[in-house]
Amino acid sequence: MVFLSLSQTYGWTTLPDDLSKWPYRTLDFTEKYGLKNLSPKSLDAFRVKLQADHNLLFEYLTLKVGFDPNDKKEYAMSKYLHMDYVRLI
């Protein structure tokens, strides 16, 4: 998955011609979580892994919405969105 960090574009008055200058973020399911395919067995193993580790779950949910889990503000916003606003957790 690829995301554009919109908060990093605030205040831009022009758009860079060079796409490598855009603040993209990626989520590589294979590298980060070992999810190599979308088979039922693989997805179930991924679910079990997330349910067993709440830190991993919040990291995944944060990355999934395009936020950086290493950024305290974005991580806090992700927790707020998932726990208080949408109440998914």
C-alpha positions, 0 to 999 in steps of 0.5 A, a space after each residue: 500500500 502507498 500513502 501520501 503524507 498530506 500533513 507534510 504537504 501543508 503550506 506547499 504553494 507549488 507541486 514538485 515535478 519530481 515525484 521522488 520529492 513527494 512524501 510517500 509512505 509504503 506498507 509492505 505486508 510481506 516485509 513487515 508482517 510476513 503476509 505473502 499471499 491472500 489465502 484464507 489460511 494466511 489471512 487467518 494467521 495474520 489475524 491471530 498474530 495481530 490479536 496476540 500482540 496489541 502493540 503490533 495491532 496498533 502499529 498495523 492500524 496506524 500504518 494502514 491509515 497512512 500514519 507513521 507509528 514513529 510520529 507521536 502525534 500521528 500515532 495518538 491520532 490513530 489510536 483516537 480514531 480507532 478507539 474513541 471515534 470509530 470504536 473499532 477496538 
